Amino acid sequence: MLLRSACFINGYERAAPERQSALTMAEEDDATVRILQSLRGKICEAKNLGPLSGPNRQRDLCTFCTISLDQEEVFRTKVFDKSGSPFYGEDFYFEIPRPFQCLSFYVYAKSVFQRDLPVGKVSIRKDDLCKYSGKEHWCTLHPVDPNSEVQGKVHLEMRLNEVITENGSTGQHLVVRIIECQGLPLISGQNCDPYATVSLVGPARSDQKKTKVKKKTSDPHFEETFFFEVTRTSSYSKKSHFQVEEEDIEKLEIKVDLWNNENLAQDVFLGETRVHVKILRNDHIHKAWYLLQPKGNGSKSKSDDLGSLRLKLTYIEDTVLPSAFYTPLCNLLLKSPDVKPISASAAHILGDICRERYEAVLPTVRLLLHHNRFVPFVSAVAALELENTQEANTIFRGNSLATRCIDDMMKIVGKNYLAVTLKPVIDEICESNKTCEIDPVKLKEGDNVVVNKENLQGYVQKVFSSITQSSSSCPPLMCDVFRSLRNLACKRFPADPHVQYSAVSSFVFLRFFAVAVLSPHSFQLRSHHPDPEISRTLTLISKTIQTLGSWGSLSKKLSSFKETYMYDFFKSFQEDKCIGKVKKFLDEISTNVSKESSGLEDAVVLKEGEVQKRTQGRKRLGKKNFKKRWLRLTNRELSYHKHKGKEALCIINVKNIQGVEKLDESAFNRKNMFQVVHSEKLLYVQAGNCVEASEWLEVLGPVSRCNEGRLSTFHPSNYTGGAWQCCRGPSSNAPGCKPCTTTVLANLQLDIDCDRETERIFSLLSANDAKLQNMEDACASMAVYQGPQREQEDYSKFTIQEPKETFQTLKQLRNIMEELQRQHNIRSDTAAQYGSLDNPIIGKTS
């Protein structure tokens, strides 16, 4: 039986070793195996936040939360007003572009006149993330101790040497070699100046030695050796190779501390590790990587009164094999639209067995989109659903495979469409903050319901007009899907004149625009969850838009409103005029009617944020070497500004971008850097953290991939001192020394990693192996027994129209899964040894 991790960690699994003769191209292509990580979740709320100590004691705090990978902050919520139990409601998702050991959530109290004050933190080791995956947990906040904020690892070698003096006496020296460190934290956003102290600690003794300081590096190479006298005897004897007093060996340990040299200020502790000397009783030489630990192995302070934080996390780790291994599964999935009946296809079977898992459909949708197979597949699935739909007014209202596929497609394909259509008016609503409450029960003292009604009506009119005038911006693929749904609905219910509109409006209004208005942060229209008052305004707008856009509801006049105040509010709209606008819009996005275009593509903000920037040619020294700037990318141009909202200091047309690549850390002794190569000077950019840097590269790549004059090579370092530091080329115009990142042109300008999506599908199939087996049994039973279908509980959950065809697909899936599992098991046997760079030792070793 095939088993995969239920917590979405698709890593190497322990299995019996395969014979060497059975290994195929796996050994040849191990270098192309990729470990890809991502984190999705929600910071829900905090409760009973404890008061701060000292002069800042107060019960109600203005607080915010941050997320850190080790000690690198990668996400921050907005600041919430004074409350001991704030509701944050902040969703987050990001790819994790580097190895990490610990994921931490911090709660800070906002301070106006000094640094923000930490209230407490929740730290989860990477290996423990499985325990939290996919579920909400209340996590106790612990104190934030500067000596516990550590990250990185250190490479050590230890051995015992026997020493004989001139007078014949003998003793032992402990030889400790500190080789290197990796992954030390940034200090104030820059590489640190680390050094190490090496101490031999035991009863009544503590000998300490120190390495040299290494400048501006998070990965220092020390290569320094230290000698410690361990034991002595009065005379030399050949009875044993070593004369070691047992009590000394049991009690001695080596302690290695890492520090950042602060020159005029107090040095900053970076972490420590301890190794018992008695480990050398069995191994005369011990060499291993150690994970740095907090001082004293962490604070023991009481933390009961700091409060707790409710979190929902899903950590995904994909072990992606070389492309060749995924070809059979990918091809089987891509054949799905051609399988008759569609219920016997691999893609439909996956949706059937993962019915409870909403996210299970997404990798299939992305794969079909990339290969231009989505429209025929979703058309076939929708046709199957319509066969079982008895009433026209319930069309596409359930949580079916067809609706889930179309939902995911609209979120992927319609992202820019939403930004062009709704972002300006959503920004206006959130920033103007006008009161729009019209429910008499919820009105506050001093509220004027007439004014509120006018405010709400003005917002609704703007949102409604933006939507109904946006048909020319609707992506062609969405139009193709809507056209297919419209035709299928008309064919199924030919006597109903409204079904052709409700089939489309149930998606584009109810599941797309109305949902985006309700939760703009979930569709990247706003960076944070809106305040409660603005959320209420958006809820009222969303309700109205649903009714205005639902042709079925309009045909029933105003009976759809349960609330009297909404009924009264809706009567203020000119119903016939609104219906005409909706009908015209739905016609334009779901028929072959040509759409009028303005001729100008609206600018869409793809990403913006604060960075440090530098252009090629500046002097290497000086305060103006790097400057803080607000970087802004639209589908037309890349610009930087002194501050957000200020006039652009420099504008680069995206058509002039010739390449976007990572920059070596050694170029400026800075992490998280990338370069934008364009027709003028090189632009060097340092992002705020590793996640930001990865996101900038991901968004800049697609907008410039089709540009003429795009480079094939680049320089991974900078030009200074008359030469490129990477290849020592003397000319500043010399061609690059490293190939540029390859870019595959994808349909819809989507960056889809097909191997990763196929691996996720394999993982989902493997995790539901028992259901696949039940489906096989159901097919076998139905094929043999020709009487009425038995309504067994396990069988009734599946859609099986042709048991023989379905059984054949299931057997194909089984064979493919077994081969993929075998390839994963082969690599599982080469898992990193404990104490290696990839699997460092945690805690003391004895």
Secondary structure, DSSP 4 states (H G I P E B T S, - for coil): -----TTSEE-----PPPPGGG--TTTTTGGG-EEEEEEEEEEEEEESPPPPSGGG--SSEEEEEEEEETTEEEEEPPPEEEESS-EEEEEEEEEE-S--SEEEEEEEE--SSSPPEEEEEEEEEGGGGGGGBTEEEEEE-B---GGG----EEEEEEEEEEEE-TTS-EEEEEEEEEEEEE-PPPBTTB---EEEEEEEEETTEEEEEE-PPPPS-SS-EEEEEEEEEEEE-SS---SSS----HHHHHH-EEEEEEEE--TTSPPEEEEEEEEEGGGGGT-SEEEEEEE-B-GGGS-----GGG-EEEEEEEEEEEEEPPGGGGHHHHHHHHTGGGSSSGGGSHHHHHHHHTTT-GGGGHHHHHHHHHTT-HHHHHHHHHHHHHHT---GGGTT-S--HHHHHHHHHHHHHTHHHHHHHHHHHHHHHHHH-------TTTPPTT--HHHHHHHHHHHHHHHHHHHHT-GGGS-HHHHHHHHHHHHHHHHH-TT-SSHHHHHHHHHIIIIIIHHHHH-GGGGTSSSSPPPHHHHHHHHHHHHHHHHHH-HHHHHTTTTT--SHHHHHHHTTS-HHHHHHHHHHHHHHHHSSPPPP--SSPPP-EEEEEEEEEEETTS-SSSTTSSEEEEEEEESSEEEEESSTTSPEEEEEEGGGEEEEEE--GGGTT-SSEEEEEESSS-EEEE-SSHHHHHHHHHHHHHHHTT-TT--SEE-SS-EETTEETTT--S-TTPPPSEEPPP----GGG----HHHHHHHHHHHHHHTHHHHHHHHHHHHHHHH--SSPP--HHHHTS--S-HHHHHHHHHHHHHHHHHHHHHHHHHHTTPPPTTBTTB-B-S-B-
